[in-house]
């Protein structure tokens, strides 16, 4: 039998507070991307000021792919005790992290898609965004690992 993510009705603790945690993690991640982008500016001889939104987009994309691929969560998500899992309850790999970040980037670039994502996060039992629904990824509260 193929493992799946926890059922939100049988194990609601995995989904408790996820919309709020997602928003707070997004704020932390946005601040980290902003700080990293500002720190990169001197290395561009400050020409990065002319294309700063593009610089932030590139830094943010790289940050999200790298952190999702390395721990199935951005640093903001980790701070708030959550992670993304595949439909088979596996951590995201590099390919799924790239696809998830691509979907996120498209939805942020198009306001109607972002509104749909927010509605889905707030209204569905698994609190999935539009890119989560398309990819089958699920945001969960991190499991507590036992120490042996």
N, C-alpha and C positions, 0 to 999 in steps of 0.2 A: 504494500500500500504506500502510495506517495505521500510524504508528509505535507501538511498545509499549515498556513498561519492559524493562530488561535481563533476560534469562533467568537465574535463579539458578544454573543448572547450567553454562551457557556462560560467564557472567561473574560468578562468585561474589564477586569483589572488591567489587561494589556492595552486597552483603548481609553482608559480613564484620563481625562485632561489633555488629550492629544491636540485638539485645536488650539488651545492656549499655549501649549508647549511648542507647537509648530510656529506660532507667531513670535513667541519670545526667542526661539532659536533663529528665526529669520532676522530679527533685529540684531542679535549678536553677530550672526554671519555677515550681515550688511556692514556693520561697524568694522569687523575684521578686514573685509575686502577694501573698505575705504582707507583704513590705516595702511594696509599693504600697498595700495595704489599710491598713496601720498609718499610712502617711503621709497617707492620706485622712481618717483619724479626726478630726483637728482641724477639718477643713472641714465635718464633720457636727455640730460642737459636742459631740463625743464621744458623741452619741446612737447612733452606729454600733456602739458596744460592745454595745448591746442586740440588734443583729441582725448581729453580726460574721460568722458563717458565711454569711449571705446576701450581705453586702457582698463577702466573698472570692469567692463564687460569681460575682457580677456582674463583679467586677474580672478574675477568671480567664477568664471567658467572653469579655469584651471583648479582653483581652490575646491570647488564643489566636486569635480571629478576625482581629484586626488583624495580628498577626505572620505567621500562615499566609497571609493574603491578600497581604501585601506582599513576602514572600520565600519562600513555600512551606515555611517552617520557623519554629518559635518561636525565641527567643533561645537557649534551652537546646539545641535541636537544632543551631543554627548553631555554637554553642560546640564541639560534638562532631562537627562535619563531616557532618551528615546533613540530609536534606530529605524532604518528602513530594511525590510526583508522582501525577498521574492515571494511569489505565490506558493512556492515549494518550501517556504520558511528557511531559505538560505540567505546568507549575507550577500550584498551586491558585489559583483566582480567588476573589473575595469569596463567591460562592454556594457553591462547594465547601468553602471554609474554614468558612463558617457551618454547613453540613451536617456536616462532620467534627467540629467542636466540639460540635454538638448531640448527635451520636452518642457522643462521648467523655463528655459530661456525663451522658447517660442511663446509660451503662455504669458510670460512677463511682457514680452514685446507687443502683444495684442490684447488690449484691455478686455474685450468680450471673453476671451479665453481665460484671463485671470479672474474675472468675475465668476465664471462657471467653476473654476477651481476652488475659489473661496466658498461658494455655495456647496459644492460637493464635500469639502472638508468639514463644514459645519453640519450638513444634513445627512450624510451617510453613516452607517453603523461602524464602518472601518476608518472613517475620517480620511479617505483617499482624495488626493487632488486629481485633476484631469490627467496629468501624466502618469500618476499612480494607477488610475483605472485602466488606461491604455496599456501600460506595461505589466500590470498585475502586481505591482509592488504595494507594500502595506506598511504604514508607520505604526510602530509599536512602542510601548514602554519597554525599556531594556529588561531582560531577564536578570534576576539576581543569581550570580554564580556562586555555588557553594565552595567553601574553602576546605580542602581535605588535608 
